[in-house]
């Protein structure tokens, strides 16, 4: 074996060794990058979960009648849009809702809470949207709601809300994810 062949072999061996080392370094770098991206996603998901609001809607009968929104999540809910409907018709006040249900109430000692875009409901908070303490109003209103439900024209509150990280949900019963909340002034509840 002469010197030229020996030099060529050493040169080839060096090239192969360098190729293997640089390929290994590239694979390690790609794996490290993928791990970093995955860890960032896990951190973002954990941060989202740590402030997740969850709004329940319904009726309460503790002191007469109340239509409620309750944030049972672990983070505040920023209201993006809120509507009240009787059947599929949007109403703008509780009086208009009662008229749509064909019931005349005295409204004695009644209370309502304003719910509109921009209102923040803290975690573990209950908001009584409408409170009717008068027992006659309660009976009339509940009977009217029962009739409306039987006729497939129920009283429904619909809300769209977002977490502090901008993840949003909407619905009248089980909240569903949505990209964003859009408040339509023609459909806004004004009370």
C-alpha positions in Angstrom: 0.0 0.0 0.0 1.5 3.3 -1.0 1.2 6.6 0.7 -1.4 8.0 -1.7 -3.8 5.1 -1.0 -3.3 5.5 2.7 -4.0 9.2 2.5 -7.1 8.6 0.4 -8.4 6.1 3.0 -7.8 8.4 5.8 -9.5 11.2 3.9 -12.5 9.0 3.1 -12.6 7.9 6.7 -12.5 11.5 7.9 -15.3 12.5 5.4 -17.5 9.5 6.6 -16.8 10.3 10.2 -17.7 14.0 9.7 -20.8 13.1 7.8 -22.0 10.8 10.6 -21.2 13.3 13.3 -22.9 16.2 11.4 -25.9 14.0 10.7 -26.1 13.0 14.3 -25.9 16.6 15.4 -28.6 17.6 13.0 -30.9 14.8 14.3 -30.2 15.9 17.9 -31.0 19.5 17.0 -34.2 18.6 15.3 -35.3 16.4 18.3 -34.4 19.3 20.7 -36.4 21.8 18.6 -39.4 19.4 18.5 -39.2 18.9 22.3 -39.0 22.7 22.9 -42.0 23.3 20.7 -44.0 20.6 22.4 -43.1 21.9 25.9 -44.1 25.4 24.8 -47.5 24.0 23.7 -47.9 22.1 27.0 -47.1 25.3 28.9 -49.7 27.3 26.9 -52.3 24.6 27.4 -51.6 24.6 31.1 -51.9 28.4 31.3 -55.2 28.3 29.3 -56.6 25.6 31.7 -55.6 27.5 34.8 -57.9 30.4 33.8 -60.7 28.5 32.1 -64.1 30.0 32.7 -67.3 27.9 32.5 -70.7 29.6 32.4 -73.8 27.7 33.5 -77.2 29.2 32.8 -80.6 28.3 34.3 -83.4 29.1 36.7 -83.3 29.3 40.4 -86.1 29.1 42.9 -84.4 29.9 46.2 -86.2 33.2 46.8 -89.0 33.3 44.3 -87.6 33.0 40.7 -84.3 34.0 39.3 -82.7 33.6 35.8 -79.0 33.0 36.6 -75.6 32.9 35.0 -73.0 31.2 37.1 -69.2 31.0 36.4 -68.2 27.6 37.8 -64.8 27.7 36.1 -61.5 28.6 37.6 -61.0 31.9 35.7 -62.9 35.0 35.0 -65.3 35.1 32.0 -65.4 38.3 29.9 -68.8 38.6 28.3 -68.5 39.3 24.5 -72.2 39.1 23.6 -75.5 38.4 25.5 -79.0 37.8 24.1 -82.4 36.9 25.5 -84.9 35.1 23.1 -88.4 33.9 23.4 -88.8 31.2 20.8 -86.4 32.5 18.1 -87.3 36.1 18.6 -84.7 38.4 20.3 -86.1 40.6 23.1 -84.3 43.6 24.5 -85.7 43.7 28.1 -87.3 41.5 30.7 -90.6 43.3 30.2 -90.5 42.6 26.5 -89.7 38.9 27.4 -92.8 38.8 29.7 -94.9 40.3 26.9 -93.6 37.8 24.4 -94.6 35.0 26.9 -98.1 36.7 27.1 -97.9 37.3 30.9 -98.5 40.5 32.8 -96.4 40.9 35.9 -96.6 43.5 38.7 -92.7 43.6 38.8 -93.0 44.4 42.5 -89.6 44.3 44.1 -88.1 42.7 41.0 -84.4 43.2 40.3 -82.3 42.7 37.2 -78.5 42.7 36.5 -77.1 44.3 33.4 -75.4 41.7 31.2 -73.6 43.0 28.1 -70.3 42.9 26.2 -67.4 43.9 28.5 -68.9 42.7 31.8 -66.5 40.3 33.6 -67.9 37.5 35.8 -65.3 36.3 38.3 -64.8 32.6 38.9 -67.2 31.0 41.3 -69.7 33.8 41.0 -73.5 33.7 40.5 -75.3 36.5 38.7 -79.0 36.8 39.0 -80.1 38.3 35.6 -83.7 38.6 36.7 -85.1 38.2 40.2 -88.8 38.0 40.9 -89.5 37.8 44.6 -93.3 38.3 44.4 -95.0 34.9 44.7 -97.8 35.8 42.2 -95.3 37.0 39.6 -93.3 33.8 40.1 -96.4 31.6 39.5 -97.4 33.6 36.4 -93.9 33.7 35.0 -93.2 30.0 35.6 -96.5 29.0 34.1 -95.8 31.2 31.0 -92.4 29.6 30.6 -93.8 26.1 30.8 -96.4 27.0 28.2 -93.8 28.5 25.9 -91.5 25.4 26.3 -94.4 23.1 25.5 -95.1 25.2 22.3 -91.3 24.9 21.5 -90.9 28.7 22.1 -88.9 28.7 25.3 -87.2 31.6 27.1 -83.5 31.3 26.3 -80.5 33.3 27.4 -77.5 33.0 25.0 -74.0 34.1 26.0 -70.7 34.4 24.3 -67.7 34.8 26.7 -63.9 34.6 26.6 -61.1 33.8 29.0 -58.3 36.3 29.7 -56.2 34.5 27.1 -58.9 35.1 24.4 -60.3 31.6 24.1 -64.0 31.9 23.6 -67.2 29.8 24.1 -70.9 30.5 23.2 -74.2 28.9 23.8 -77.5 28.8 25.6 -77.0 25.4 27.3 -73.7 23.6 26.9 -71.1 26.2 25.9 -69.2 25.4 22.6 -65.8 26.8 21.6 -65.9 29.6 19.1 -63.2 31.8 17.5 -64.5 35.1 18.9 -67.5 36.8 20.2 -69.4 39.4 18.1 -72.0 41.6 19.7 -74.8 42.7 17.3 -76.3 46.0 18.5 -79.7 45.0 17.0 -79.8 41.8 19.1 -78.3 43.2 22.3 -80.2 42.9 25.6 -80.5 46.4 26.9 -81.5 45.9 30.5 
